[in-house]
Amino acid sequence: MTQIAAQASPHYSVMLDEVLDALAPKDGGVYVDGTFGAGGYSKALLDAADCRVIGIDRDPTALASGQALVEAYAGRLTLLDGCFGNMESLVRETGVDGVDGIALDVGVSSMQLDQGMRGFSFQSEGPLDMRMSREGVSAADVVNHMEEADIARILFLYGEEKRSRAVAREIVRVRAEKPIKTTLELARLVATVIKPRATQRINPATRTFQALRIYVNQELHELGHGLAGAEALLVPGGRLAVVSFHSLEDRIVKRFFAERTGRAGRGSRHMPEMPDQAKPSFAEVTRRAATAGEAELVENARSRSAKLRAGERTQEAVMPIDFGVLGLKKFPVLEEVI
């Protein structure tokens, strides 16, 4: 099964062939598509082997659209409403205690970006929303009600925006006159602070929008919990494949696998390893991050920033998750802002 079979979907499944190679689906296996989206990975897995797939998504639109696949693969595809960070409990509630593979395509989907009314894109007009689940705190809530220093911190940490303080200052100044309600209002506001250059490849609002989206959906914390859940669910020999799209995501995945495979290094001449030191719970499948091939890059520009990392579960016990090791403790947790 290759990319061709998934092209009926309006969403391009990034690095699909590479994810399939990493997971190596087999007949009788159970697999989790933790970021179901338009079902590209799920469909490919189901076509590659006589297996079962459990798809998870918090976006009600994705779940509704996926019902056609559920019917087409009667009895082999199950869709669950929820966040992949809760995959362990979600999957176990279906009566499944162990799975043979898990695929994660982290971040926002092209479907969500293409729908202006979802409020993810700075290129089309829509309400300043950005909520994948369409529930809870929205991006508009953050920019219109949060303290200036907190907005600046979110833009700096989640968007790596060097001019975060200046952007936050302008947001507070503008909202004092009237609320910032739409995506283009915010994009134009950012452009007054960060002047676009003729040679600049990305829109000045890119980092601001990325930061707000990640914060509103708690994507990095979700990723940390999802990696821990995947480790707990995978049977020995089961594989985890994660596709990330920016350095914040990839850094977390890289640190996770480095620690879990023992490559991070434990102990030194100053602090020798203890006899009861946990043994690696994963073996490497990809030593380095894999990237999309030239043919895919021609078809899909979004693949340009994609990185795939994969590992295979060993027989060793689950290692306790340490968000400090993953670098997550510095990122603010979502709070009510009204």
C-alpha positions as CSV (number, residue, x, y, z in Angstrom):
1,M,0.0,0.0,0.0
2,T,1.5,3.3,-1.0
3,Q,0.6,7.0,-1.1
4,I,-1.6,6.4,-4.2
5,A,-4.3,4.7,-2.2
6,A,-4.7,7.5,0.2
7,Q,-5.0,10.3,-2.3
8,A,-8.8,10.0,-2.4
9,S,-8.6,11.9,0.9
10,P,-8.6,15.7,0.9
11,H,-5.7,15.5,3.3
12,Y,-2.2,14.6,2.3
13,S,-0.8,12.0,4.7
14,V,2.7,13.2,5.2
15,M,5.5,10.6,4.8
16,L,2.9,7.8,4.5
17,D,5.2,5.3,2.9
18,E,7.9,5.9,5.5
19,V,5.4,5.5,8.3
20,L,4.2,2.2,6.9
21,D,7.7,1.0,6.6
22,A,8.4,1.9,10.2
23,L,5.3,0.2,11.5
24,A,5.5,-2.8,9.3
25,P,1.8,-3.8,9.7
26,K,1.0,-7.5,9.9
27,D,-2.1,-9.6,9.6
28,G,-3.9,-10.0,12.9
29,G,-2.3,-6.9,14.4
30,V,-3.9,-4.0,16.2
31,Y,-2.8,-0.5,15.4
32,V,-3.6,3.0,16.7
33,D,-3.8,6.1,14.5
34,G,-3.6,8.6,17.3
35,T,-4.2,11.6,15.0
36,F,-6.9,10.3,12.7
37,G,-7.6,13.4,10.7
38,A,-8.8,12.4,7.2
39,G,-7.8,8.8,7.9
40,G,-4.9,8.5,5.5
41,Y,-2.7,6.4,7.9
42,S,-5.6,4.3,9.0
43,K,-6.7,3.5,5.4
44,A,-3.1,2.6,4.5
45,L,-2.7,0.3,7.5
46,L,-6.0,-1.4,6.8
47,D,-5.0,-1.9,3.1
48,A,-1.5,-3.1,3.9
49,A,-2.6,-6.0,6.2
50,D,-5.6,-7.8,7.5
51,C,-5.4,-5.9,10.8
52,R,-7.6,-3.7,13.0
53,V,-7.1,0.1,13.5
54,I,-8.3,2.3,16.3
55,G,-8.4,5.9,15.2
56,I,-8.4,8.8,17.7
57,D,-9.3,12.4,17.1
58,R,-10.6,15.3,19.2
59,D,-12.0,17.1,16.1
60,P,-15.7,16.4,15.7
61,T,-15.5,17.2,12.0
62,A,-12.8,14.5,11.5
63,L,-14.8,11.9,13.3
64,A,-17.9,12.7,11.3
65,S,-16.0,12.5,8.0
66,G,-14.4,9.2,9.1
67,Q,-17.7,7.3,9.4
68,A,-17.5,6.5,5.7
69,L,-14.2,4.6,6.3
70,V,-15.7,2.9,9.3
71,E,-18.4,1.5,7.1
72,A,-16.0,0.6,4.3
73,Y,-13.8,-1.4,6.6
74,A,-16.7,-2.9,8.7
75,G,-15.4,-4.3,11.9
76,R,-11.8,-3.3,11.3
77,L,-11.8,0.4,12.1
78,T,-13.0,2.0,15.3
79,L,-13.0,5.7,15.9
80,L,-12.7,7.2,19.3
81,D,-13.5,10.8,20.4
82,G,-10.6,12.2,22.4
83,C,-7.1,13.4,22.6
84,F,-4.2,11.1,21.7
85,G,-2.6,12.1,25.0
86,N,-5.3,10.0,26.6
87,M,-4.8,7.1,24.2
88,E,-3.9,4.5,26.9
89,S,-7.2,4.9,28.7
90,L,-9.2,5.4,25.5
91,V,-7.8,2.2,24.0
92,R,-8.1,0.1,27.1
93,E,-11.7,1.1,27.5
94,T,-12.4,-0.7,24.2
95,G,-11.1,-3.9,25.7
96,V,-7.7,-3.8,24.0
97,D,-4.7,-4.1,26.4
98,G,-1.9,-4.1,23.9
99,V,-1.2,-2.9,20.3
100,D,1.3,-3.7,17.6
101,G,1.9,-0.2,16.3
102,I,1.0,3.5,16.8
103,A,1.2,6.4,14.3
104,L,1.2,10.0,15.3
105,D,1.1,13.0,12.9
106,V,1.6,15.8,15.4
107,G,0.1,19.3,15.0
108,V,-2.6,20.9,12.9
109,S,-3.9,19.1,9.8
110,S,-4.1,20.7,6.4
111,M,-7.9,20.2,6.5
112,Q,-8.1,22.5,9.6
113,L,-5.8,25.0,8.0
114,D,-7.8,25.1,4.8
115,Q,-11.1,25.8,6.6
116,G,-11.0,29.5,7.3
117,M,-13.9,29.3,9.7
118,R,-11.8,27.2,12.0
119,G,-9.5,30.2,12.7
120,F,-6.1,28.4,12.3
121,S,-4.8,30.3,9.2
122,F,-3.5,33.8,8.9
123,Q,-4.1,33.7,5.1
124,S,-7.9,33.5,5.2
125,E,-10.6,35.4,7.2
126,G,-12.2,33.6,10.0
127,P,-13.0,33.9,13.7
128,L,-9.9,33.8,15.9
129,D,-10.6,30.3,17.2
130,M,-7.9,27.6,16.7
131,R,-9.6,25.0,19.0
132,M,-9.3,21.5,17.5
133,S,-12.1,20.2,19.8
134,R,-14.1,23.4,19.4
135,E,-14.4,23.5,23.2
136,G,-12.7,25.5,25.9
137,V,-10.4,28.6,25.7
138,S,-10.0,30.0,22.2
139,A,-7.2,32.1,20.7
140,A,-9.5,35.1,20.8
141,D,-9.9,34.6,24.6
142,V,-6.1,34.6,25.0
143,V,-5.4,37.7,23.0
144,N,-8.3,39.7,24.4
145,H,-8.1,38.8,28.1
146,M,-4.7,37.6,29.0
147,E,-2.1,39.8,30.7
148,E,0.5,41.3,28.4
149,A,3.4,39.5,30.1
150,D,1.7,36.1,29.8
151,I,0.9,36.7,26.1
152,A,4.6,37.6,25.5
153,R,5.7,34.4,27.3
154,I,3.4,32.2,25.2
155,L,4.6,33.8,21.9
156,F,8.2,33.4,22.9
157,L,8.0,29.8,24.3
158,Y,5.5,28.2,21.9
159,G,6.3,30.3,18.8
160,E,10.0,31.1,19.4
161,E,9.0,34.6,18.4
162,K,12.0,36.9,19.1
163,R,9.8,40.0,19.1
164,S,7.2,38.5,21.4
165,R,7.1,41.5,23.8
166,A,6.6,44.0,21.1
167,V,3.7,41.9,19.6
168,A,2.1,41.4,23.0
169,R,2.4,45.1,23.7
170,E,0.6,45.9,20.4
171,I,-2.1,43.4,21.0
172,V,-2.9,45.0,24.4
173,R,-2.9,48.5,22.8
174,V,-5.3,47.5,20.0
175,R,-7.7,45.4,22.2
176,A,-8.1,48.4,24.5
177,E,-9.9,50.1,21.6
178,K,-11.8,47.1,20.3
179,P,-11.6,43.3,20.7
180,I,-9.5,41.4,18.2
181,K,-12.0,38.9,16.7
182,T,-10.6,37.6,13.4
183,T,-7.6,35.9,12.0
184,L,-6.8,38.6,9.5
185,E,-7.1,41.3,12.2
186,L,-4.4,39.6,14.2
187,A,-2.3,38.9,11.2
188,R,-2.4,42.6,10.1
189,L,-1.6,43.6,13.7
190,V,1.5,41.4,13.8
191,A,2.7,42.8,10.4
192,T,2.7,46.3,11.9
193,V,5.2,45.1,14.5
194,I,7.3,42.7,12.4
195,K,7.7,44.3,9.0
196,P,7.8,41.7,6.2
197,R,10.9,41.7,4.1
198,A,11.1,41.0,0.4
199,T,13.5,38.1,1.0
200,Q,11.5,36.7,3.9
201,R,10.0,33.3,3.2
202,I,7.5,33.1,6.0
203,N,4.6,35.4,6.9
204,P,5.4,37.7,9.9
205,A,2.4,36.2,11.7
206,T,3.5,32.6,11.4
207,R,5.2,32.3,14.8
208,T,2.4,34.1,16.6
209,F,-0.3,31.9,15.1
210,Q,1.8,28.8,15.8
211,A,2.2,29.8,19.5
212,L,-1.5,30.5,20.1
213,R,-2.6,27.3,18.4
214,I,-0.1,25.1,20.4
215,Y,-1.1,26.8,23.6
216,V,-4.9,26.7,23.1
217,N,-4.7,23.0,22.2
218,Q,-1.8,22.2,24.6
219,E,-0.1,20.3,21.8
220,L,3.3,19.8,23.5
221,H,1.9,18.5,26.8
222,E,-0.5,16.3,24.7
223,L,2.5,15.0,22.9
224,G,4.3,14.1,26.1
225,H,1.3,12.3,27.5
226,G,0.8,10.6,24.2
227,L,4.4,9.2,24.1
228,A,4.0,7.9,27.6
229,G,0.6,6.3,26.6
230,A,2.1,4.7,23.5
231,E,4.9,3.1,25.6
232,A,2.4,1.6,27.9
233,L,0.2,0.2,25.2
234,L,2.8,-1.3,22.8
235,V,3.5,-5.0,23.1
236,P,7.1,-6.2,22.8
237,G,8.1,-5.7,19.2
238,G,5.3,-3.1,18.7
239,R,6.4,0.1,17.0
240,L,5.8,3.8,17.4
241,A,6.2,6.2,14.5
242,V,5.9,10.0,15.1
243,V,5.9,12.7,12.4
244,S,6.6,16.2,13.7
245,F,6.7,19.5,11.9
246,H,8.7,22.0,14.0
247,S,11.6,22.0,16.3
248,L,9.6,22.1,19.6
249,E,7.7,18.9,18.7
250,D,10.8,17.1,17.3
251,R,12.9,18.0,20.3
252,I,10.4,16.3,22.6
253,V,10.2,13.2,20.4
254,K,14.0,13.1,20.0
255,R,14.5,13.3,23.8
256,F,11.9,10.7,24.5
257,F,13.6,8.1,22.2
258,A,17.1,9.1,23.3
259,E,16.1,8.3,26.9
260,R,14.0,5.3,26.2
261,T,16.7,3.6,24.0
262,G,19.5,4.5,26.5
263,R,21.2,6.7,23.9
264,A,20.8,9.7,26.2
265,G,23.4,8.3,28.5
266,R,22.9,7.6,32.2
267,G,25.6,7.9,34.7
268,S,29.2,9.2,34.6
269,R,32.4,9.0,36.6
270,H,30.8,11.5,39.0
271,M,27.4,9.7,39.1
272,P,27.8,6.1,38.2
273,E,24.8,4.0,37.1
274,M,22.8,2.3,39.8
275,P,22.4,-1.5,39.7
276,D,18.6,-1.1,39.4
277,Q,18.9,1.4,36.5
278,A,15.9,1.0,34.2
279,K,16.8,-0.9,31.0
280,P,15.8,0.6,27.6
281,S,12.1,0.2,26.8
282,F,12.6,1.0,23.1
283,A,15.1,-0.1,20.4
284,E,15.9,2.3,17.6
285,V,14.1,2.0,14.3
286,T,15.4,5.3,12.9
287,R,18.8,6.3,14.2
288,R,18.3,9.8,12.9
289,A,15.1,11.7,11.9
290,A,13.9,10.7,8.4
291,T,12.6,13.3,6.0
292,A,10.3,13.3,3.0
293,G,11.6,12.2,-0.4
294,E,11.9,14.6,-3.3
295,A,8.8,13.2,-5.0
296,E,6.7,13.9,-2.0
297,L,8.2,17.4,-1.6
298,V,7.0,18.2,-5.2
299,E,3.5,17.1,-4.3
300,N,3.1,18.6,-0.9
301,A,4.9,21.6,0.5
302,R,3.9,20.8,4.1
303,S,6.2,17.8,4.0
304,R,9.2,20.0,3.8
305,S,9.4,20.5,7.5
306,A,8.3,17.0,8.5
307,K,10.6,14.6,10.5
308,L,9.9,11.0,11.3
309,R,11.3,9.2,14.3
310,A,10.4,5.6,15.2
311,G,11.2,3.0,17.8
312,E,10.4,-0.6,18.6
313,R,9.2,-1.6,22.1
314,T,11.4,-4.0,24.0
315,Q,10.4,-6.5,26.7
316,E,11.5,-4.1,29.5
317,A,9.1,-2.4,31.9
318,V,7.5,0.9,31.1
319,M,9.8,3.8,32.3
320,P,8.2,6.6,34.4
321,I,7.6,9.7,32.3
322,D,9.7,12.8,33.3
323,F,8.4,16.0,31.7
324,G,11.5,17.7,32.9
325,V,13.7,15.4,30.7
326,L,11.4,16.1,27.8
327,G,11.8,19.8,28.3
328,L,8.1,20.4,29.0
329,K,8.1,22.0,32.4
330,K,9.0,25.4,31.1
331,F,5.8,25.6,28.9
332,P,2.8,27.2,30.5
333,V,-0.3,25.0,31.0
334,L,-3.6,26.3,29.6
335,E,-5.7,28.3,32.1
336,E,-9.0,30.0,31.9
337,V,-8.5,33.6,30.9
338,I,-12.0,35.1,31.3
